[in-house]
Amino acid sequence: QVQLVESGGGLVQPGGSLRLSCAASGTIFSIFAMGWYRQAPGKQRELVASITRGGSTTYTDSVKGRFTISRDNAKNTVYLQMNSLKPEDTAVYYCNTAPLRVGVKWGQGTQVTVSS
């Protein structure tokens, strides 16, 4: 049974930083590229960053230069360093495979709120 557990969210002022973590159990971490997704109220879930097993990364345009995705293969953990946060970054953040794979369920996510 694959489990994804996200943590590290919180309330931060505009311009602040947060570091999200996602611990993955099972074999998916060693096989697939991983991604961070987010879903803001009233909006569809979107992929914001992804990283292959070898460390190649991609970012959606709105977070380029501000967010950094990384992974520790020994710990089965993927991270998202978020700097220069903006109110529009407010969302629930999730990790999952990228692209999504059948049978890999979403975790509970972690809430990020950017507000003064």
N, C-alpha and C positions, 0 to 999 in steps of 0.2 A: 504494500500500500504506500503510495507516494504521499508525502506530506510536505507542505511548504509553509513556513512560519516566518512572517514578516515582523519587524520591530524597528524602533528608532524614530517613529513619528512624534509629532508634538506641535505646540504653538510657538511660532517664531515671528519676529518682526520683519518687515520688508528689508531686504539686504542681508538678512541673517543666513545661517547655514545649518544643515542637518545631515546626518549620515544614517541611511537606512541599511538594514541587514536582512538577509533572507537565508534561512537555513533550510536545506533541502535534504530529505531522507530518501532512501531508495536509490535506484541506479540512474535516475534521469540526469543527475548533475554531471556524471562522468560521461554521458553520451551526447547530450544536446546542448546547443547554445541556449543561453538564458536571457531573460529580458525583464525590465521593470515596466509595468503598465500603471496607468492612473485613470481614475474615473471621478470627474467633478460632478456636482449635483446637476441633474438634468442633461448630462452629456454622456456620450458613448465612451466606453473604455478605450484608451489609446495606448499604443506602445511608445514609450519615451526613450528607451535605450536598450541596446542588446549587446551581448558579448559572446563570442564563440569560445569553444574549449581552448583554442590557442591564444585567445586574448584580443582578437580583432573586435572593434567596437563600432556601433552605429548609434546616431542620435537623431531624434526629431528636431526640426529646425528651431523650435521655440526654446530648446534647452541647450543647444550647442554653445560651448564656451562657458557654461555655468554648471552643468552636471557632469559627473564622471562615474562611469560604471566600472567595476572591477570584480574579480572573483578569486577566491582561495580554494583551489581544487582539493587541497588536503583537508580542508574543513567543510567541504560541500556548502560553501557560503558565497553568496553574491552580494555586493554592496552597491549603494548609490550615494555618492557624495554630492550634495546639492548646495551650491553657493549662490550668492546674490539672489536669494529667493524673492519672488514677486507674488502679489496677491493672487494672480491667475494660476499659480502653481498649487493652490489649495485644492486638495483632492484626497481620495483614498488611494494609496499606492499598494500595488500587488506585484509579486514576482511570479513568473511562470516560464515555461519554455518559449523560445522564439525561433520559428513560429510555434503557435499553439499545437499541442499534440492531443489526440483523442485519449481520454482516460486520465489525464492529469488534471486534478481538480484544483480550483482556486483556494488559496488560503484565506484567512480572515482579513488580510490587508492591514495597513497602518495609516492612520489619519494624519495628514499634514495640513496645518492651517497657518497661512501667512497673513498676519493682520497686525495693525498697530493698535 
